[in-house]
C-alpha cells in the first residue's frame, strides 16, 4: 500500500502535470517549451479543469466518486487526444543545453537548497491556524462520499449551504484535496500537511525559474542564484503566519496561502508572457490561469479580476490597441461567473 501511495502521489502531483502541460501546448501548436513551463501550465490546467467540473457537481449534490470518475476520464481523454493528434512524446526528452562549470555548481546548489526547503516544510513547519475546518471538510467528503454536504463544526448532514460553506462552493479547494486523498489512498490530514505541500512548493520553484528568465536573463548561473536567494529570504523572513513567507512555509496547503504563494506569481508570469507576444496559446494560458485561481480561494477570484483588468488597461495604453485589451478582458469571464454564482446562493 505504501508503495502505491508514494507512486500514485508522484504520478498525480509530479509526472502527470508535466505530461499534461506538454500535451496541451502541443494542441495549441507550441512545441518549443521548457519542461518547467510545461509543468506549470499542466498543474494550472488540472486545477482549472477540476474547478469547472466541481462547482456544477457540488450544486447538483453529486458524490465525490462521480466527480473523481468524471475528472479522471476527462483528463485522460485530453491527454490521449494530444498524444494521438500531435505525437509530441518524442520531443519530451531533449538534450540539455551545454553548461559551464559554474552553471553546474550553482544548479547543484539550487537543488540542495530546494531539498532543504522541502525537508523544512514537511518535517519542521506546520500550522493549522484558523483553517483546520478545511481538513475536516476533506475528511467528511471521503467518509460520506459527498461534496460539501456535512457541517464541519457538528458533523451533521445538511440540506442547504450556509456560512463559510457558501464560499467553498465556488472555491472547492478542500474537495480537490479530498479527490487527491481518494486516488492516492493517503489520509486527508497526511496528504494535506505532508504530501501536497512539497508539490506546491516545487510548483512555486518552477514559476520562479521561468520568471527569472524575464527578470535577469537566460544565463543558468544567474537564474539559479535568483531562486536560491528567494528561498533564503523565505527561510529568514517567516516572522508571522500572515506574511508572504509564512504563507509559503507554514500554510502553503491552505487555499488563500496557495493564492499568495503560487496563484499570483503564476498569473503574473502568464501576463508577462502575454505582453511579450499575444497568440492563441497565450490567451488560452491566461484563461486557464484565471479559472485556476478560482479553485483555492475566493480571494483568487478577486485577484484574477484585478490583475487581468489592470493588465488589459496597461496593454491597451502601451500598445495602443484597445481592441486587444477588450479581448484580454474576456479572460475575466470565469471570475465574474463564479462571483455571480456566489451572490445568487
N, C-alpha and C positions, 0 to 999 in steps of 0.2 A: 504493500500500500504506500509506504514512504517513497519508494522509487517512482510510483505513478504520480504521487503528489508533486515531487520535485520535477519530474519530466514534463508533466502537463503544465505546470507553472512556467517552466522555461519556454515551452512552445507557445502558450497563450499570451504571455506577457513579454516574451523576448523575440522569438523567431517569427511568429505569425505577423506581428505588426510590420516587421521589415519586409517580408514577402508580400503582404497585402498592399503596403505602400508602393513597392516596386511595380506590382501588377496594375494598380490604379494609374500610376504615372505612365505605364506603357499604353493603357487605354486612352490616355489623354495625349499621346503622341510625344511624350518626353522620355527619352532613353538615357541621356547623359546626366544622371543624377547620382549623388553620393548615397552610400548606404545609411549614413546618419540622417540625411534628409528624407530618405525613403521611410526610415523607422518613424520619424516624427509625423509624417503625413499618414502613415498606416495606423499609428496609435490614435491620432486625432480622428481619422475616418472611422475607426472602430467605435470610438466614443460617440461620434455623430450618428452613426447607424443605430447604435443602441438607444440613443435619445429619441430618434424618430420612431422606433418601434415601441419603446417602453411607455411613453405617455399615452398613446391610444390603448395599449393593453391594460394599463392601470385604470383608465377611465371605464373600460369595458369590464373591469373586475375579473380579468383572466388570471390564470395561475402562473407561478414562476416557471413551472415546467413548460408551459405553452410558449412563454416568452423566450425561454432558453432555446427551445427547438426552432422557433421562427428565426431567431437571431443567428444561430449557428448555420442554419440552412441558407440564409441569405448571404452570410459572409463567405461560406464555402462556394456558393454558386458564383458570386462575383469573382472570387479568386480563380476558380477553374476556368471561367469565361475569359479572364485576362490571359491565362496561360495558353489556352487553345487559340484565342484570337491573335495574340501578339507574339507568342513564342519568345518570351523575354528571359526565361530562366538561364539561358546560355550567357547572358550579359551580367548575371548577378555577381559572379566572381571574376573580377578583373585584376590584372597585375597592378599592385600599388605603385604610386609614384616613387621615384628614387628619393631617398632621404639622406641627408648628411649625417655625420656622427652626432652633432649637437641636436639635430632633429630627433634622432632615435633616443638619445639620452633624455630629452625633455618629454618625449612620448611615454617612455617608461616611467618617468617621474609622475606624469599625469595619471597613468594607470594606477600606480601605487597610491596616489592621493585619492583617486576615486574609490579604490578598495578600502582605504582607511575611513573615508566618509560613509561608505555603506556599512562598515562594521560599527561606526559610531551611531548611525541611525537605527540599526537593527538591535544592537546589544546594549547601548548605553543611553539612548534618548527615547523617552516615551511620556506622553502627556494626554490624558483624556480631556482635561479642561471641562467645558460645559457641553460637550457634544458626544458624550457616551451613548446618547439615545440613538445615534446613527448605527452603532454596533448592535444595539438591541433590535432596531428595525431590520437589519440584515439577518440576525439570528431568527427573528419571528418569521421572516419571509421563507427561510429554509425549513423551519419546523412545521409551518402551517401550509406551505406551498401556495402562498397568496402574495399579493402586491399591495402593500400599504393598507392592509385590512385589519391590523392589530394595533391597539393603543399601546405605544411603547412604555407608558407610565404604569398601566394597570395590567396589561396582558390580555385584555378583553377584546373580542372581535367587535368591529364597528360597522355600521351600515352607511354612515355618511362621514366624510372627512371634515375635520375641524382643526383649528390651531395650526401648529407648525407642520402637520401632515399636508396641509394645503400647499405649502411651499415645496414639499418633496414631490408632489405630483409632476410638476414641470421641471424639476431638477432631481431626478431619482438616482442620485449617486449611491445611496445605500443599497438600492436594488441592483445596481451594477456590481457592487461588491458582493452581494448575495449570489448573483449569477457566477462570478468568478469562484466563489466558495463552492458552489454546486458542482461545477465542472472539474475543479481541481481536488475536491474532497478535503480541503482544509476546513477546520472550524472557522466560522467568520471572524472571530476575535483574533485568531492566529494569522489568518490571511491579511486582515486589515492592519494589524500592528507590526507584522514581521515579514510577510511575503510581498505584499503590494508596495510598501514604501521604497525598497531598492529599485523596483522597476520604474516607479515615478521619478526617483532621483536620477536614474540613467536617462530618462526622457529629458529632464532638465539639462543634463550634461550635453546631450546631443544638440539641444537647442542652442546652448552656449557655443558649442563648436561651430555650428552653422552661422551663428550671428557674428562670431569673431572674424569670419572672413570679410564681412562687410565693415567691421569697425577698424581692424588693424591689418588687413591684407591676407593673402593666401599662404604666407610662409608658415610652415608647420610649427617651428620653434616659438614664434610669437603667439600663435593660436593656443599652443599648449600652455605657455606662461599665463595667458589671459584666463584660461579655465582654472589653472592652479590657484592663481591669486583670488579669483572669485570664490573658490571653495575655502581658502584660508580666511577670507573675510567672513564667510558664513560661520566658520568654526568659532571665531572670537567675537562675533557680534550678536550672538543669540542671548541678549541680556533680559528679554522677557518673552512671553508666549505670544505677544501681539505684534512683534516686529517681523519684518520680512524674513529675517534669518530664523526666528522662532518658528514661523510657519513652515519653513523648509526643513529644519532639523527635527522639531518636536512634533509637528502636527501635519505632516505632509499627506497623511491618509485622509484628512478631513476635507470636505468639499470646498470650503472657502480658502483653505490653505492651498489646494490644488490650483485654484484660480490665481492666487497671488504668486505661487512659485513656478507654475507651468503655463497656465492658460494665457495670462497677459504677455509673458515673454514669447510664447509661440505665436500669438496673434500679431505681436509686433514684428517678429521675423517674417511672417507672411506678408504683412503690409510693406515691409522694406523690399521684399522680392517683387511685389506687385508694382511698387513705384518705379522700380528699375525697368520694368517692361511688362505691360499688361497683355495677357493672352488667355485663351480659353482655359488652359490648365491652371494659370494663376488665379483666375476668377473662381474656378471650382475649388481650389485650395482655400481661398478666402471664405467661400460659402461653407465649406466643411469646418473651418475653424470657428465660424460664427455659431454653427449648430453645436459643435463640440463644447464650447464654452458654456452652453446652457445646461449641460449634464451635471457638473459638480455642484453648482450653487446658483441661487437666484442672482447673486452678485455678478456671476458670469454673464447673465443676460444683460444686465445694466452696462457692464464693461464692454461687451460686444457692440451695443448700441453707441456708446460714447466714442469708442476708438474708431469704429468704421465711419461714423458720421464725421468725426474730426479729420480722418484721413481723406475722405471724399472732398471735404472743404479745401484742404491743403492741396490736393491733387488738382481740383478744378482751378484754383487760383494760380498755382505754379505752372501747370501745363496748359493753362488757358483752354480747357476742354470741359465745359460743364456737362456736356452730353455724356462723357465718360464718367464724370463724377456721379451723375444720376444712375448710371449703370452700376457703379460700385455700391451705391446705397441700396441696391436690391439685395445685397448680402445681409442687410439688417432685417429682412422679412421674417426669418425664423425667430429672432429675438422678439419682434413685435407680436408674432403669432403666440408664442408661449406667454408673453405678458398678457395678451388678451384672454387666453385660457385661464390664467391665474386670477384675473379680475372677475371672470364670469363664474368661477366656482364658489 
